[in-house]
Amino acid sequence: MEGHVLNQERYEKGLEGKAFFMRFLGADCPRICVENPVPSRIYELPKYTQTIQPYEYGHPYSKRTCLWLKNLPPLQPTDIVDPVGTWCPSGSYSHKHDAKHKGIFTKDRAKSRSKTFPGIAKAMAEQWGGEVKS
């Protein structure tokens, strides 16, 4: 890694996270959707099926989220709105927001970043819910 030092403890926790993720992706289920932020390339996760944004489901934010799908069609947008900002920006990008927005996007950051927006959950339920056809 040019110019970067690998934090071994963080890397090992990431490998544990990858193993946990892979158990879900490989579960013996007829249909699977695993939702996760854009992964670091260092962990070599399988290629995601689709990326979605909250602003495609009625929430005025951008927060690119990856979906790994098994026997499910891609999720279709239901209510596209104009984004007003990035939901909980990370790293050096977060300093580009003015003081008014920094608190909105960075307060309780880990919890905020893990949020599944209700419009996305509703679209998943409506588009993928129901009985499995054999």
MDTraj code that builds the backbone (N, CA, C; nanometers):
import mdtraj as md
import numpy as np

residues = "MET GLU GLY HIS VAL LEU ASN GLN GLU ARG TYR GLU LYS GLY LEU GLU GLY LYS ALA PHE PHE MET ARG PHE LEU GLY ALA ASP CYS PRO ARG ILE CYS VAL GLU ASN PRO VAL PRO SER ARG ILE TYR GLU LEU PRO LYS TYR THR GLN THR ILE GLN PRO TYR GLU TYR GLY HIS PRO TYR SER LYS ARG THR CYS LEU TRP LEU LYS ASN LEU PRO PRO LEU GLN PRO THR ASP ILE VAL ASP PRO VAL GLY THR TRP CYS PRO SER GLY SER TYR SER HIS LYS HIS ASP ALA LYS HIS LYS GLY ILE PHE THR LYS ASP ARG ALA LYS SER ARG SER LYS THR PHE PRO GLY ILE ALA LYS ALA MET ALA GLU GLN TRP GLY GLY GLU VAL LYS SER".split()
xyz = np.array([
    [0.0848, -0.1170, 0.0000],
    [0.0000, 0.0000, 0.0000],
    [0.0897, 0.1238, 0.0000],
    [0.0905, 0.1944, -0.1062],
    [0.1775, 0.3093, -0.1207],
    [0.1343, 0.4232, -0.0275],
    [0.2266, 0.4669, 0.0604],
    [0.1991, 0.5790, 0.1495],
    [0.1091, 0.5467, 0.2666],
    [0.0679, 0.4243, 0.2827],
    [-0.0217, 0.3864, 0.3917],
    [0.0400, 0.2724, 0.4717],
    [0.0104, 0.2714, 0.5996],
    [0.0564, 0.1630, 0.6866],
    [-0.0654, 0.0811, 0.7256],
    [-0.0574, -0.0489, 0.7070],
    [-0.1683, -0.1375, 0.7390],
    [-0.1783, -0.1544, 0.8904],
    [-0.2942, -0.1246, 0.9451],
    [-0.3201, -0.1463, 1.0868],
    [-0.3599, -0.2932, 1.1012],
    [-0.2711, -0.3736, 1.1548],
    [-0.2904, -0.5185, 1.1593],
    [-0.4156, -0.5575, 1.2377],
    [-0.4405, -0.4926, 1.3511],
    [-0.5581, -0.5254, 1.4326],
    [-0.6865, -0.4961, 1.3557],
    [-0.6904, -0.3809, 1.2911],
    [-0.8090, -0.3452, 1.2123],
    [-0.8266, -0.4417, 1.0949],
    [-0.7163, -0.4789, 1.0317],
    [-0.7224, -0.5722, 0.9195],
    [-0.7786, -0.7074, 0.9645],
    [-0.7343, -0.7568, 1.0785],
    [-0.7828, -0.8856, 1.1299],
    [-0.9309, -0.8791, 1.1644],
    [-0.9748, -0.7673, 1.2207],
    [-1.1186, -0.7512, 1.2477],
    [-1.1971, -0.7484, 1.1166],
    [-1.1386, -0.6876, 1.0138],
    [-1.2018, -0.6860, 0.8823],
    [-1.2147, -0.8251, 0.8232],
    [-1.1141, -0.9080, 0.8444],
    [-1.1211, -1.0462, 0.7962],
    [-1.2292, -1.1242, 0.8709],
    [-1.2455, -1.0969, 1.0002],
    [-1.3551, -1.1591, 1.0763],
    [-1.4893, -1.1134, 1.0197],
    [-1.4989, -0.9834, 0.9888],
    [-1.6214, -0.9307, 0.9281],
    [-1.6499, -0.9947, 0.7934],
    [-1.5453, -1.0172, 0.7156],
    [-1.5630, -1.0817, 0.5851],
    [-1.6166, -1.2237, 0.6032],
    [-1.5623, -1.2981, 0.6993],
    [-1.6093, -1.4349, 0.7233],
    [-1.7571, -1.4343, 0.7627],
    [-1.7958, -1.3391, 0.8478],
    [-1.9357, -1.3240, 0.8898],
    [-2.0238, -1.2933, 0.7684],
    [-1.9802, -1.1993, 0.6859],
    [-2.0510, -1.1606, 0.5647],
    [-2.0693, -1.2807, 0.4719],
    [-1.9633, -1.3580, 0.4527],
    [-1.9674, -1.4720, 0.3603],
    [-2.0620, -1.5811, 0.4095],
    [-2.0792, -1.5951, 0.5406],
    [-2.1763, -1.6928, 0.5924],
    [-2.3180, -1.6544, 0.5497],
    [-2.3485, -1.5261, 0.5512],
    [-2.4805, -1.4823, 0.5048],
    [-2.4945, -1.5052, 0.3550],
    [-2.3945, -1.4650, 0.2810],
    [-2.4016, -1.4771, 0.1357],
    [-2.4119, -1.6225, 0.0904],
    [-2.3506, -1.7135, 0.1648],
    [-2.3525, -1.8551, 0.1288],
    [-2.4591, -1.9362, 0.2002],
    [-2.5497, -1.8705, 0.2718],
    [-2.6531, -1.9421, 0.3474],
    [-2.7401, -2.0272, 0.2553],
    [-2.7918, -2.1352, 0.3103],
    [-2.8792, -2.2256, 0.2363],
    [-3.0216, -2.1696, 0.2414],
    [-3.0463, -2.0674, 0.1610],
    [-3.1767, -2.0004, 0.1524],
    [-3.2106, -1.9817, 0.0055],
    [-3.3386, -1.9854, -0.0281],
    [-3.3742, -1.9700, -0.1694],
    [-3.3485, -1.8292, -0.2230],
    [-3.3614, -1.7262, -0.1383],
    [-3.3398, -1.5882, -0.1819],
    [-3.2585, -1.5157, -0.0750],
    [-3.1619, -1.4386, -0.1183],
    [-3.0762, -1.3664, -0.0242],
    [-3.0489, -1.2264, -0.0771],
    [-3.0522, -1.1293, 0.0145],
    [-3.0012, -0.9961, -0.0124],
    [-2.9110, -0.9605, 0.1044],
    [-2.7848, -0.9339, 0.0758],
    [-2.6935, -0.8832, 0.1772],
    [-2.6653, -0.7385, 0.1405],
    [-2.6883, -0.6498, 0.2363],
    [-2.6696, -0.5067, 0.2173],
    [-2.5457, -0.4646, 0.2951],
    [-2.4590, -0.3883, 0.2307],
    [-2.3346, -0.3468, 0.2960],
    [-2.2831, -0.2216, 0.2260],
    [-2.2106, -0.1360, 0.2988],
    [-2.1472, -0.0227, 0.2302],
    [-2.0452, -0.0730, 0.1276],
    [-1.9971, 0.0165, 0.0470],
    [-1.8945, -0.0185, -0.0505],
    [-1.7747, -0.0750, 0.0256],
    [-1.7342, -0.1969, -0.0052],
    [-1.6272, -0.2597, 0.0715],
    [-1.4881, -0.2133, 0.0289],
    [-1.3969, -0.2203, 0.1215],
    [-1.2563, -0.1943, 0.0910],
    [-1.2039, -0.3082, 0.0035],
    [-1.1283, -0.2754, -0.0972],
    [-1.0749, -0.3776, -0.1876],
    [-0.9797, -0.4732, -0.1175],
    [-0.9230, -0.4294, -0.0065],
    [-0.8240, -0.5112, 0.0629],
    [-0.8834, -0.6447, 0.1100],
    [-1.0150, -0.6485, 0.1338],
    [-1.0790, -0.7705, 0.1847],
    [-1.1279, -0.8639, 0.0750],
    [-1.1242, -0.8197, -0.0487],
    [-1.1573, -0.9024, -0.1645],
    [-1.2932, -0.9721, -0.1519],
    [-1.3950, -0.8936, -0.1213],
    [-1.5306, -0.9495, -0.1206],
    [-1.5742, -0.9762, -0.2644],
    [-1.6697, -1.0668, -0.2823],
    [-1.7218, -1.0893, -0.4173],
    [-1.7856, -0.9615, -0.4712],
    [-1.7913, -0.9499, -0.6008],
    [-1.8525, -0.8339, -0.6654],
    [-1.9998, -0.8263, -0.6269],
    [-2.0432, -0.7073, -0.5913],
    [-2.1845, -0.6870, -0.5567],
    [-2.2687, -0.6908, -0.6837],
    [-2.3982, -0.7147, -0.6654],
    [-2.4918, -0.7231, -0.7771],
    [-2.5395, -0.5857, -0.8212],
    [-2.5565, -0.4957, -0.7239],
    [-2.6219, -0.3686, -0.7514],
    [-2.5803, -0.2670, -0.6461],
    [-2.5820, -0.1378, -0.6833],
    [-2.5703, -0.0312, -0.5832],
    [-2.6983, 0.0511, -0.5879],
    [-2.7378, 0.0982, -0.4708],
    [-2.8582, 0.1808, -0.4587],
    [-2.8239, 0.3071, -0.3801],
    [-2.9128, 0.4051, -0.3867],
    [-2.8981, 0.5310, -0.3147],
    [-3.0294, 0.5639, -0.2431],
    [-3.0227, 0.6234, -0.1233],
    [-3.1459, 0.6616, -0.0532],
    [-3.2346, 0.7556, -0.1352],
    [-3.1737, 0.8443, -0.2158],
    [-3.2547, 0.9395, -0.2923],
    [-3.3376, 0.8717, -0.4014],
    [-3.3141, 0.7442, -0.4270],
    [-3.3966, 0.6703, -0.5230],
    [-3.5231, 0.6143, -0.4573],
    [-3.5309, 0.6304, -0.3241],
    [-3.6425, 0.5727, -0.2474],
    [-3.7060, 0.6762, -0.1541],
    [-3.6963, 0.8043, -0.1933],
    [-3.7660, 0.9106, -0.1223],
    [-3.6893, 0.9823, -0.0129],
    [-3.5630, 0.9515, 0.0072],
    [-3.4829, 1.0169, 0.1114],
    [-3.3792, 1.1074, 0.0448],
    [-3.3711, 1.2337, 0.0825],
    [-3.2888, 1.3294, 0.0073],
    [-3.1391, 1.3241, 0.0384],
    [-3.0824, 1.2065, 0.0436],
    [-2.9397, 1.1910, 0.0731],
    [-2.8762, 1.0923, -0.0248],
    [-2.7452, 1.1064, -0.0383],
    [-2.6694, 1.0040, -0.1098],
    [-2.5944, 0.9216, -0.0054],
    [-2.5921, 0.7934, -0.0236],
    [-2.5177, 0.6983, 0.0602],
    [-2.5149, 0.5684, -0.0200],
    [-2.4152, 0.5579, -0.1050],
    [-2.4093, 0.4416, -0.1943],
    [-2.4015, 0.3143, -0.1110],
    [-2.4923, 0.2248, -0.1379],
    [-2.5027, 0.0985, -0.0664],
    [-2.5018, -0.0144, -0.1677],
    [-2.4252, -0.1185, -0.1371],
    [-2.4154, -0.2340, -0.2268],
    [-2.5132, -0.3421, -0.1837],
    [-2.5673, -0.4111, -0.2818],
    [-2.6533, -0.5265, -0.2572],
    [-2.5937, -0.6477, -0.3287],
    [-2.5829, -0.7563, -0.2556],
    [-2.5447, -0.8847, -0.3135],
    [-2.6731, -0.9661, -0.3163],
    [-2.7198, -1.0030, -0.4344],
    [-2.8503, -1.0677, -0.4500],
    [-2.8357, -1.2115, -0.4978],
    [-2.9166, -1.2987, -0.4401],
    [-2.9249, -1.4382, -0.4835],
    [-3.0721, -1.4676, -0.5119],
    [-3.1019, -1.4996, -0.6371],
    [-3.2388, -1.5320, -0.6811],
    [-3.3384, -1.4199, -0.6523],
    [-3.2926, -1.2969, -0.6612],
    [-3.3786, -1.1794, -0.6486],
    [-3.3472, -1.0861, -0.7651],
    [-3.4488, -1.0202, -0.8190],
    [-3.4218, -0.9214, -0.9239],
    [-3.3625, -0.7948, -0.8619],
    [-3.2963, -0.7129, -0.9409],
    [-3.2469, -0.5860, -0.8873],
    [-3.3616, -0.5038, -0.8281],
    [-3.3317, -0.4322, -0.7214],
    [-3.4309, -0.3456, -0.6577],
    [-3.4554, -0.2251, -0.7475],
    [-3.5813, -0.1944, -0.7721],
    [-3.6164, -0.0824, -0.8591],
    [-3.6460, 0.0427, -0.7768],
    [-3.5963, 0.1593, -0.8212],
    [-3.6280, 0.2842, -0.7511],
    [-3.7787, 0.3068, -0.7455],
    [-3.8240, 0.3680, -0.6354],
    [-3.9671, 0.3890, -0.6153],
    [-4.0058, 0.5360, -0.6049],
    [-3.9114, 0.6234, -0.5665],
    [-3.9450, 0.7639, -0.5440],
    [-3.8162, 0.8459, -0.5522],
    [-3.7748, 0.8808, -0.6721],
    [-3.6487, 0.9522, -0.6901],
    [-3.6669, 1.0995, -0.6543],
    [-3.5807, 1.1470, -0.5627],
    [-3.5812, 1.2871, -0.5197],
    [-3.4394, 1.3428, -0.5366],
    [-3.4277, 1.4742, -0.5332],
    [-3.2961, 1.5368, -0.5431],
    [-3.2256, 1.5283, -0.4084],
    [-3.1016, 1.4792, -0.4066],
    [-3.0286, 1.4733, -0.2796],
    [-2.9852, 1.6125, -0.2342],
    [-2.9928, 1.6366, -0.1030],
    [-2.9474, 1.7638, -0.0455],
    [-2.8070, 1.7514, 0.0116],
    [-2.7581, 1.6307, 0.0253],
    [-2.6247, 1.6105, 0.0793],
    [-2.5927, 1.4635, 0.0913],
    [-2.4720, 1.4376, 0.1409],
    [-2.4263, 1.3011, 0.1630],
    [-2.4600, 1.2600, 0.3048],
    [-2.5167, 1.1418, 0.3205],
    [-2.5481, 1.0907, 0.4536],
    [-2.4187, 1.0426, 0.5180],
    [-2.3783, 1.1091, 0.6222],
    [-2.2640, 1.0662, 0.7021],
    [-2.1383, 1.0436, 0.6187],
    [-2.0833, 1.1505, 0.5589],
    [-1.9643, 1.1330, 0.4769],
    [-1.8475, 1.0802, 0.5584],
    [-1.7557, 1.0150, 0.4916],
    [-1.6445, 0.9518, 0.5623],
    [-1.5131, 1.0226, 0.5342],
    [-1.4206, 1.0032, 0.6228],
    [-1.2824, 1.0464, 0.6060],
    [-1.2663, 1.1914, 0.5678],
    [-1.1755, 1.2171, 0.4752],
    [-1.1416, 1.3542, 0.4379],
    [-1.2583, 1.4244, 0.3699],
    [-1.3515, 1.3486, 0.3151],
    [-1.4664, 1.4102, 0.2474],
    [-1.5531, 1.4880, 0.3453],
    [-1.5603, 1.4430, 0.4712],
    [-1.6515, 1.5048, 0.5676],
    [-1.6156, 1.6497, 0.5964],
    [-1.4889, 1.6902, 0.5819],
    [-1.4521, 1.8282, 0.6112],
    [-1.5031, 1.9257, 0.5054],
    [-1.5504, 1.8755, 0.3923],
    [-1.5985, 1.9615, 0.2852],
    [-1.7389, 2.0149, 0.3112],
    [-1.8066, 1.9620, 0.4114],
    [-1.9405, 2.0102, 0.4448],
    [-1.9296, 2.1257, 0.5414],
    [-2.0180, 2.2234, 0.5266],
    [-2.0130, 2.3374, 0.6180],
    [-2.0613, 2.2957, 0.7566],
    [-2.0411, 2.3834, 0.8537],
    [-2.0712, 2.3525, 0.9941],
    [-2.2173, 2.3125, 1.0143],
    [-2.3072, 2.3732, 0.9379],
    [-2.4502, 2.3415, 0.9499],
    [-2.4778, 2.1930, 0.9254],
    [-2.4080, 2.1340, 0.8274],
    [-2.4340, 1.9951, 0.7921],
    [-2.3442, 1.8946, 0.8611],
    [-2.2289, 1.9369, 0.9101],
    [-2.1377, 1.8413, 0.9737],
    [-2.2047, 1.7669, 1.0879],
    [-2.2790, 1.8383, 1.1726],
    [-2.3453, 1.7737, 1.2857],
    [-2.4510, 1.6742, 1.2423],
    [-2.5219, 1.7050, 1.1355],
    [-2.6272, 1.6159, 1.0856],
    [-2.5669, 1.4837, 1.0395],
    [-2.4556, 1.4912, 0.9695],
    [-2.4010, 1.3727, 0.9062],
    [-2.2973, 1.2983, 0.9887],
    [-2.2432, 1.3600, 1.0917],
    [-2.1340, 1.2939, 1.1623],
    [-2.1648, 1.2614, 1.3075],
    [-2.2771, 1.3071, 1.3606],
    [-2.3141, 1.2741, 1.4978],
    [-2.3491, 1.1253, 1.5063],
    [-2.2917, 1.0566, 1.6048],
    [-2.3160, 0.9132, 1.6227],
    [-2.2948, 0.8392, 1.4900],
    [-2.1787, 0.8619, 1.4340],
    [-2.1449, 0.8196, 1.2986],
    [-2.1651, 0.6709, 1.2693],
    [-2.1177, 0.5834, 1.3571],
    [-2.1298, 0.4392, 1.3305],
    [-2.2764, 0.3982, 1.3207],
    [-2.3577, 0.4489, 1.4105],
    [-2.5007, 0.4152, 1.4092],
    [-2.5676, 0.4741, 1.2847],
    [-2.5330, 0.5979, 1.2528],
    [-2.5925, 0.6630, 1.1356],
    [-2.5534, 0.5930, 1.0059],
    [-2.4274, 0.5497, 0.9957],
    [-2.3812, 0.4831, 0.8731],
    [-2.4488, 0.3477, 0.8529],
    [-2.4906, 0.2840, 0.9615],
    [-2.5514, 0.1510, 0.9488],
    [-2.7016, 0.1574, 0.9202],
    [-2.7565, 0.2757, 0.9129],
    [-2.9003, 0.2944, 0.8940],
    [-2.9490, 0.2393, 0.7594],
    [-3.0584, 0.1657, 0.7641],
    [-3.1314, 0.1297, 0.6424],
    [-3.2509, 0.2234, 0.6362],
    [-3.2599, 0.2987, 0.5330],
    [-3.3670, 0.3973, 0.5207],
    [-3.5016, 0.3265, 0.5022],
    [-3.6071, 0.3775, 0.5661],
    [-3.7396, 0.3137, 0.5565],
    [-3.7893, 0.2975, 0.4130],
    [-3.7617, 0.3932, 0.3255],
    [-3.8058, 0.3815, 0.1863],
    [-3.7404, 0.2637, 0.1150],
    [-3.6146, 0.2359, 0.1492],
    [-3.5452, 0.1209, 0.0900],
    [-3.6040, -0.0080, 0.1451],
    [-3.6244, -0.0127, 0.2766],
    [-3.6831, -0.1328, 0.3376],
    [-3.8224, -0.1599, 0.2811],
    [-3.9005, -0.0548, 0.2617],
    [-4.0352, -0.0700, 0.2056],
    [-4.0284, -0.1248, 0.0630],
    [-3.9366, -0.0718, -0.0171],
    [-3.9215, -0.1214, -0.1547],
    [-3.8820, -0.2684, -0.1550],
    [-3.7923, -0.3065, -0.0654],
    [-3.7512, -0.4475, -0.0565],
    [-3.8705, -0.5359, -0.0216],
    [-3.9476, -0.4937, 0.0778],
    [-4.0635, -0.5730, 0.1205],
    [-4.1667, -0.5845, 0.0077],
    [-4.1934, -0.4725, -0.0583],
    [-4.2952, -0.4734, -0.1640],
    [-4.2495, -0.5492, -0.2885],
    [-4.1220, -0.5364, -0.3231],
    [-4.0743, -0.5985, -0.4472],
    [-4.0306, -0.7433, -0.4295],
    [-3.9836, -0.7776, -0.3096],
    [-3.9299, -0.9113, -0.2897],
    [-4.0117, -0.9958, -0.1930],
    [-4.1082, -0.9364, -0.1260],
    [-4.1880, -1.0125, -0.0292],
    [-4.2791, -1.1113, -0.0997],
    [-4.3352, -1.1977, -0.0237],
    [-4.4254, -1.2960, -0.0815],
    [-4.3667, -1.4357, -0.0735],
    [-4.4398, -1.5267, -0.1277],
    [-4.4010, -1.6668, -0.1202],
    [-4.3010, -1.7019, -0.2303],
    [-4.2160, -1.7971, -0.1975],
    [-4.1205, -1.8489, -0.2951],
    [-4.1960, -1.9440, -0.3883],
    [-4.1815, -1.9247, -0.5167],
    [-4.2478, -2.0118, -0.6154],
    [-4.1540, -2.1249, -0.6495],
    [-4.2053, -2.2461, -0.6433],
    [-4.1182, -2.3616, -0.6746],
    [-4.1369, -2.4104, -0.8153],
])
top = md.Topology()
chain = top.add_chain()
for i, resn in enumerate(residues, 1):
    res = top.add_residue(resn, chain, resSeq=i)
    for name in ("N", "CA", "C"):
        top.add_atom(name, md.element.get_by_symbol(name[0]), res)
traj = md.Trajectory(xyz[None], top)
